[in-house]
Amino acid sequence: MTGTNTTTGMKVMTTTTTNDAVRCVRRAGVSLIAWSLLLAPAITAHAAENQPQESAISTHAKSFAAAVKRDSQIVGAKCKDGAQRVAVAARAVAHEVATAAKRGAAQTRAAFRGEKPDSAGSLPTAREQ
């Protein structure tokens, strides 16, 4: 606040009191709260209208992920089945090889003894067992 000194004709600055500063801060706080309360419903209504929509890309990504998961489960099941089949085939081949080796060994022993080897073999094949 400014005042005029009557004796000198000069303007004199008067100091603001603490009460004036408190009143000013109080008014600003009250008006801020009032505006916040008045605008809150409008802001929340506007925010509710702007819910994010799923884009075509995110929809595609989700469906692609589901397809990959489904396909990987199918491939995994087939791999397990295939691994079982390979193991069974390997056992059968190993048995055939062992039988042939035994048959060959029996024929070799018979030849060393001077016996005539059997043309059909002395051991049955795996299919005959």
Distance bins in CASP14 RR format, pairs under 12 A and 6 or more apart:
PFRMAT RR
TARGET T0000
AUTHOR 0000-0000-0000
RMODE 2
METHOD distances of the structure
MODEL  1
1 11 0 0 0 0 0 1 0 0 0 0 0
1 12 0 0 0 0 1 0 0 0 0 0 0
1 13 1 0 0 1 0 0 0 0 0 0 0
1 14 1 0 1 0 0 0 0 0 0 0 0
1 15 0 0 0 0 1 0 0 0 0 0 0
1 16 1 0 0 1 0 0 0 0 0 0 0
1 17 0 0 0 0 0 1 0 0 0 0 0
1 20 0 0 0 0 1 0 0 0 0 0 0
2 10 0 0 0 0 0 1 0 0 0 0 0
2 11 1 0 1 0 0 0 0 0 0 0 0
2 12 1 0 0 1 0 0 0 0 0 0 0
2 13 1 0 0 1 0 0 0 0 0 0 0
2 14 1 0 0 1 0 0 0 0 0 0 0
2 15 0 0 0 0 0 1 0 0 0 0 0
2 16 0 0 0 0 0 1 0 0 0 0 0
3 9 0 0 0 0 1 0 0 0 0 0 0
3 10 0 0 0 0 1 0 0 0 0 0 0
3 11 1 0 0 1 0 0 0 0 0 0 0
3 12 1 0 1 0 0 0 0 0 0 0 0
3 13 1 0 0 1 0 0 0 0 0 0 0
3 14 1 0 0 1 0 0 0 0 0 0 0
3 15 0 0 0 0 0 1 0 0 0 0 0
4 10 1 0 0 1 0 0 0 0 0 0 0
4 11 1 0 1 0 0 0 0 0 0 0 0
4 12 1 0 0 1 0 0 0 0 0 0 0
4 13 0 0 0 0 0 1 0 0 0 0 0
4 14 0 0 0 0 0 1 0 0 0 0 0
5 11 1 0 0 1 0 0 0 0 0 0 0
5 12 1 0 1 0 0 0 0 0 0 0 0
5 13 0 0 0 0 0 1 0 0 0 0 0
5 14 0 0 0 0 0 1 0 0 0 0 0
6 12 0 0 0 0 0 1 0 0 0 0 0
14 20 0 0 0 0 0 1 0 0 0 0 0
15 21 0 0 0 0 0 1 0 0 0 0 0
16 22 0 0 0 0 0 1 0 0 0 0 0
16 23 0 0 0 0 1 0 0 0 0 0 0
16 24 0 0 0 0 1 0 0 0 0 0 0
17 23 0 0 0 0 1 0 0 0 0 0 0
17 24 0 0 0 0 0 1 0 0 0 0 0
18 24 0 0 0 0 0 1 0 0 0 0 0
18 25 0 0 0 0 0 1 0 0 0 0 0
19 25 0 0 0 0 0 1 0 0 0 0 0
19 26 0 0 0 0 0 1 0 0 0 0 0
20 26 0 0 0 0 0 1 0 0 0 0 0
20 27 0 0 0 0 0 1 0 0 0 0 0
21 27 0 0 0 0 0 1 0 0 0 0 0
21 28 0 0 0 0 0 1 0 0 0 0 0
22 28 0 0 0 0 0 1 0 0 0 0 0
22 29 0 0 0 0 0 1 0 0 0 0 0
23 29 0 0 0 0 0 1 0 0 0 0 0
23 30 0 0 0 0 0 1 0 0 0 0 0
24 30 0 0 0 0 0 1 0 0 0 0 0
24 31 0 0 0 0 0 1 0 0 0 0 0
25 31 0 0 0 0 0 1 0 0 0 0 0
25 32 0 0 0 0 0 1 0 0 0 0 0
26 32 0 0 0 0 0 1 0 0 0 0 0
26 33 0 0 0 0 0 1 0 0 0 0 0
27 33 0 0 0 0 0 1 0 0 0 0 0
27 34 0 0 0 0 0 1 0 0 0 0 0
28 34 0 0 0 0 0 1 0 0 0 0 0
28 35 0 0 0 0 0 1 0 0 0 0 0
29 35 0 0 0 0 1 0 0 0 0 0 0
29 36 0 0 0 0 1 0 0 0 0 0 0
29 37 0 0 0 0 0 1 0 0 0 0 0
30 36 0 0 0 0 0 1 0 0 0 0 0
30 37 0 0 0 0 0 1 0 0 0 0 0
31 37 0 0 0 0 0 1 0 0 0 0 0
31 38 0 0 0 0 0 1 0 0 0 0 0
32 38 0 0 0 0 0 1 0 0 0 0 0
32 39 0 0 0 0 0 1 0 0 0 0 0
33 39 0 0 0 0 0 1 0 0 0 0 0
33 40 0 0 0 0 0 1 0 0 0 0 0
34 40 0 0 0 0 0 1 0 0 0 0 0
35 42 0 0 0 0 0 1 0 0 0 0 0
35 43 0 0 0 0 0 1 0 0 0 0 0
36 42 0 0 0 0 0 1 0 0 0 0 0
36 43 0 0 0 0 1 0 0 0 0 0 0
36 44 0 0 0 0 0 1 0 0 0 0 0
37 43 0 0 0 0 0 1 0 0 0 0 0
37 44 0 0 0 0 0 1 0 0 0 0 0
39 45 0 0 0 0 0 1 0 0 0 0 0
39 46 0 0 0 0 0 1 0 0 0 0 0
39 47 0 0 0 0 0 1 0 0 0 0 0
40 46 0 0 0 0 0 1 0 0 0 0 0
40 47 0 0 0 0 0 1 0 0 0 0 0
41 47 0 0 0 0 0 1 0 0 0 0 0
41 48 0 0 0 0 0 1 0 0 0 0 0
42 48 0 0 0 0 0 1 0 0 0 0 0
42 49 0 0 0 0 0 1 0 0 0 0 0
43 49 0 0 0 0 0 1 0 0 0 0 0
43 50 0 0 0 0 0 1 0 0 0 0 0
44 50 0 0 0 0 0 1 0 0 0 0 0
52 58 0 0 0 0 1 0 0 0 0 0 0
53 59 0 0 0 0 0 1 0 0 0 0 0
54 60 0 0 0 0 0 1 0 0 0 0 0
54 61 0 0 0 0 0 1 0 0 0 0 0
54 62 0 0 0 0 1 0 0 0 0 0 0
54 63 0 0 0 0 0 1 0 0 0 0 0
55 61 0 0 0 0 1 0 0 0 0 0 0
55 62 0 0 0 0 0 1 0 0 0 0 0
56 62 0 0 0 0 0 1 0 0 0 0 0
56 63 0 0 0 0 0 1 0 0 0 0 0
57 63 0 0 0 0 0 1 0 0 0 0 0
57 64 0 0 0 0 0 1 0 0 0 0 0
58 64 0 0 0 0 0 1 0 0 0 0 0
58 65 0 0 0 0 0 1 0 0 0 0 0
59 65 0 0 0 0 0 1 0 0 0 0 0
59 66 0 0 0 0 0 1 0 0 0 0 0
60 66 0 0 0 0 0 1 0 0 0 0 0
60 67 0 0 0 0 0 1 0 0 0 0 0
61 67 0 0 0 0 0 1 0 0 0 0 0
61 68 0 0 0 0 0 1 0 0 0 0 0
62 68 0 0 0 0 0 1 0 0 0 0 0
62 69 0 0 0 0 0 1 0 0 0 0 0
63 69 0 0 0 0 0 1 0 0 0 0 0
63 70 0 0 0 0 0 1 0 0 0 0 0
64 70 0 0 0 0 0 1 0 0 0 0 0
64 71 0 0 0 0 0 1 0 0 0 0 0
65 71 0 0 0 0 0 1 0 0 0 0 0
65 72 0 0 0 0 0 1 0 0 0 0 0
66 72 0 0 0 0 0 1 0 0 0 0 0
66 73 0 0 0 0 0 1 0 0 0 0 0
67 73 0 0 0 0 0 1 0 0 0 0 0
67 74 0 0 0 0 0 1 0 0 0 0 0
68 74 0 0 0 0 0 1 0 0 0 0 0
68 75 0 0 0 0 0 1 0 0 0 0 0
69 75 0 0 0 0 0 1 0 0 0 0 0
69 76 0 0 0 0 0 1 0 0 0 0 0
70 76 0 0 0 0 0 1 0 0 0 0 0
70 77 0 0 0 0 0 1 0 0 0 0 0
71 77 0 0 0 0 0 1 0 0 0 0 0
71 78 0 0 0 0 0 1 0 0 0 0 0
72 78 0 0 0 0 0 1 0 0 0 0 0
72 79 0 0 0 0 0 1 0 0 0 0 0
73 79 0 0 0 0 0 1 0 0 0 0 0
73 80 0 0 0 0 0 1 0 0 0 0 0
74 80 0 0 0 0 0 1 0 0 0 0 0
74 81 0 0 0 0 0 1 0 0 0 0 0
75 81 0 0 0 0 0 1 0 0 0 0 0
75 82 0 0 0 0 0 1 0 0 0 0 0
76 82 0 0 0 0 1 0 0 0 0 0 0
76 83 0 0 0 0 1 0 0 0 0 0 0
77 83 0 0 0 0 0 1 0 0 0 0 0
77 84 0 0 0 0 0 1 0 0 0 0 0
78 84 0 0 0 0 0 1 0 0 0 0 0
78 85 0 0 0 0 0 1 0 0 0 0 0
79 85 0 0 0 0 0 1 0 0 0 0 0
79 86 0 0 0 0 0 1 0 0 0 0 0
80 86 0 0 0 0 0 1 0 0 0 0 0
80 87 0 0 0 0 0 1 0 0 0 0 0
81 87 0 0 0 0 0 1 0 0 0 0 0
81 88 0 0 0 0 0 1 0 0 0 0 0
82 88 0 0 0 0 1 0 0 0 0 0 0
82 89 0 0 0 0 1 0 0 0 0 0 0
82 90 0 0 0 0 0 1 0 0 0 0 0
83 89 0 0 0 0 0 1 0 0 0 0 0
83 90 0 0 0 0 0 1 0 0 0 0 0
84 90 0 0 0 0 0 1 0 0 0 0 0
84 91 0 0 0 0 0 1 0 0 0 0 0
85 91 0 0 0 0 0 1 0 0 0 0 0
85 92 0 0 0 0 0 1 0 0 0 0 0
86 92 0 0 0 0 0 1 0 0 0 0 0
86 93 0 0 0 0 0 1 0 0 0 0 0
87 93 0 0 0 0 0 1 0 0 0 0 0
87 94 0 0 0 0 0 1 0 0 0 0 0
88 94 0 0 0 0 0 1 0 0 0 0 0
88 95 0 0 0 0 0 1 0 0 0 0 0
89 95 0 0 0 0 0 1 0 0 0 0 0
89 96 0 0 0 0 0 1 0 0 0 0 0
90 96 0 0 0 0 0 1 0 0 0 0 0
90 97 0 0 0 0 0 1 0 0 0 0 0
91 97 0 0 0 0 0 1 0 0 0 0 0
91 98 0 0 0 0 0 1 0 0 0 0 0
91 126 0 0 0 0 0 1 0 0 0 0 0
92 98 0 0 0 0 0 1 0 0 0 0 0
92 99 0 0 0 0 0 1 0 0 0 0 0
92 125 0 0 0 0 0 1 0 0 0 0 0
92 126 1 0 0 1 0 0 0 0 0 0 0
92 127 0 0 0 0 1 0 0 0 0 0 0
92 129 0 0 0 0 0 1 0 0 0 0 0
93 99 0 0 0 0 0 1 0 0 0 0 0
93 100 0 0 0 0 0 1 0 0 0 0 0
93 126 0 0 0 0 1 0 0 0 0 0 0
94 100 0 0 0 0 0 1 0 0 0 0 0
94 101 0 0 0 0 0 1 0 0 0 0 0
94 126 0 0 0 0 1 0 0 0 0 0 0
95 101 0 0 0 0 0 1 0 0 0 0 0
95 102 0 0 0 0 0 1 0 0 0 0 0
95 123 0 0 0 0 0 1 0 0 0 0 0
95 124 0 0 0 0 0 1 0 0 0 0 0
95 125 0 0 0 0 1 0 0 0 0 0 0
95 126 1 0 1 0 0 0 0 0 0 0 0
95 127 0 0 0 0 0 1 0 0 0 0 0
95 129 0 0 0 0 1 0 0 0 0 0 0
96 102 0 0 0 0 0 1 0 0 0 0 0
96 103 0 0 0 0 0 1 0 0 0 0 0
96 123 0 0 0 0 0 1 0 0 0 0 0
96 124 0 0 0 0 0 1 0 0 0 0 0
96 125 1 0 0 1 0 0 0 0 0 0 0
96 126 1 0 1 0 0 0 0 0 0 0 0
96 127 0 0 0 0 1 0 0 0 0 0 0
96 128 0 0 0 0 0 1 0 0 0 0 0
96 129 0 0 0 0 0 1 0 0 0 0 0
97 103 0 0 0 0 0 1 0 0 0 0 0
97 104 0 0 0 0 0 1 0 0 0 0 0
97 125 0 0 0 0 0 1 0 0 0 0 0
97 126 0 0 0 0 1 0 0 0 0 0 0
98 104 0 0 0 0 0 1 0 0 0 0 0
98 105 0 0 0 0 0 1 0 0 0 0 0
98 123 0 0 0 0 1 0 0 0 0 0 0
98 125 0 0 0 0 0 1 0 0 0 0 0
98 126 0 0 0 0 1 0 0 0 0 0 0
98 129 0 0 0 0 0 1 0 0 0 0 0
99 105 0 0 0 0 0 1 0 0 0 0 0
99 106 0 0 0 0 0 1 0 0 0 0 0
99 121 0 0 0 0 0 1 0 0 0 0 0
99 122 0 0 0 0 0 1 0 0 0 0 0
99 123 1 0 1 0 0 0 0 0 0 0 0
99 124 0 0 0 0 1 0 0 0 0 0 0
99 125 1 0 0 1 0 0 0 0 0 0 0
99 126 1 0 1 0 0 0 0 0 0 0 0
99 127 0 0 0 0 1 0 0 0 0 0 0
99 128 0 0 0 0 1 0 0 0 0 0 0
99 129 0 0 0 0 1 0 0 0 0 0 0
100 106 0 0 0 0 0 1 0 0 0 0 0
100 107 0 0 0 0 0 1 0 0 0 0 0
100 121 0 0 0 0 0 1 0 0 0 0 0
100 123 0 0 0 0 1 0 0 0 0 0 0
100 124 0 0 0 0 0 1 0 0 0 0 0
100 125 0 0 0 0 1 0 0 0 0 0 0
100 126 0 0 0 0 1 0 0 0 0 0 0
101 107 0 0 0 0 0 1 0 0 0 0 0
101 108 0 0 0 0 0 1 0 0 0 0 0
101 123 0 0 0 0 1 0 0 0 0 0 0
102 108 0 0 0 0 0 1 0 0 0 0 0
102 109 0 0 0 0 0 1 0 0 0 0 0
102 121 0 0 0 0 1 0 0 0 0 0 0
102 122 0 0 0 0 1 0 0 0 0 0 0
102 123 1 0 1 0 0 0 0 0 0 0 0
102 124 0 0 0 0 0 1 0 0 0 0 0
102 125 0 0 0 0 0 1 0 0 0 0 0
102 126 0 0 0 0 0 1 0 0 0 0 0
103 109 0 0 0 0 0 1 0 0 0 0 0
103 110 0 0 0 0 0 1 0 0 0 0 0
103 117 0 0 0 0 1 0 0 0 0 0 0
103 118 0 0 0 0 1 0 0 0 0 0 0
103 119 0 0 0 0 0 1 0 0 0 0 0
103 120 0 0 0 0 1 0 0 0 0 0 0
103 121 1 0 1 0 0 0 0 0 0 0 0
103 122 1 0 0 1 0 0 0 0 0 0 0
103 123 1 0 1 0 0 0 0 0 0 0 0
103 124 0 0 0 0 1 0 0 0 0 0 0
103 125 0 0 0 0 1 0 0 0 0 0 0
103 126 0 0 0 0 0 1 0 0 0 0 0
104 110 0 0 0 0 1 0 0 0 0 0 0
104 111 0 0 0 0 1 0 0 0 0 0 0
104 117 0 0 0 0 1 0 0 0 0 0 0
104 118 0 0 0 0 0 1 0 0 0 0 0
104 121 0 0 0 0 1 0 0 0 0 0 0
104 122 0 0 0 0 1 0 0 0 0 0 0
104 123 0 0 0 0 1 0 0 0 0 0 0
105 111 0 0 0 0 0 1 0 0 0 0 0
105 112 0 0 0 0 0 1 0 0 0 0 0
105 117 0 0 0 0 0 1 0 0 0 0 0
105 121 0 0 0 0 0 1 0 0 0 0 0
105 122 0 0 0 0 1 0 0 0 0 0 0
105 123 0 0 0 0 1 0 0 0 0 0 0
106 112 0 0 0 0 0 1 0 0 0 0 0
106 113 0 0 0 0 0 1 0 0 0 0 0
106 115 0 0 0 0 0 1 0 0 0 0 0
106 117 1 0 0 1 0 0 0 0 0 0 0
106 118 0 0 0 0 1 0 0 0 0 0 0
106 120 0 0 0 0 0 1 0 0 0 0 0
106 121 1 0 0 1 0 0 0 0 0 0 0
106 122 1 0 1 0 0 0 0 0 0 0 0
106 123 1 0 0 1 0 0 0 0 0 0 0
106 124 0 0 0 0 0 1 0 0 0 0 0
107 113 0 0 0 0 0 1 0 0 0 0 0
107 114 0 0 0 0 0 1 0 0 0 0 0
107 115 0 0 0 0 1 0 0 0 0 0 0
107 116 0 0 0 0 0 1 0 0 0 0 0
107 117 1 0 1 0 0 0 0 0 0 0 0
107 118 1 0 0 1 0 0 0 0 0 0 0
107 119 0 0 0 0 1 0 0 0 0 0 0
107 120 0 0 0 0 0 1 0 0 0 0 0
107 121 1 0 0 1 0 0 0 0 0 0 0
107 122 1 0 0 1 0 0 0 0 0 0 0
107 123 0 0 0 0 0 1 0 0 0 0 0
108 114 0 0 0 0 0 1 0 0 0 0 0
108 115 0 0 0 0 0 1 0 0 0 0 0
108 117 0 0 0 0 1 0 0 0 0 0 0
108 122 0 0 0 0 0 1 0 0 0 0 0
109 115 0 0 0 0 1 0 0 0 0 0 0
109 117 0 0 0 0 1 0 0 0 0 0 0
109 118 0 0 0 0 0 1 0 0 0 0 0
109 122 0 0 0 0 1 0 0 0 0 0 0
110 116 1 0 0 1 0 0 0 0 0 0 0
110 117 1 0 1 0 0 0 0 0 0 0 0
110 118 1 0 0 1 0 0 0 0 0 0 0
110 119 0 0 0 0 0 1 0 0 0 0 0
110 121 0 0 0 0 1 0 0 0 0 0 0
110 122 1 0 0 1 0 0 0 0 0 0 0
111 117 1 0 0 1 0 0 0 0 0 0 0
111 118 0 0 0 0 0 1 0 0 0 0 0
115 122 0 0 0 0 0 1 0 0 0 0 0
116 122 0 0 0 0 0 1 0 0 0 0 0
118 124 0 0 0 0 0 1 0 0 0 0 0
120 128 0 0 0 0 0 1 0 0 0 0 0
121 128 0 0 0 0 0 1 0 0 0 0 0
123 129 0 0 0 0 1 0 0 0 0 0 0
END
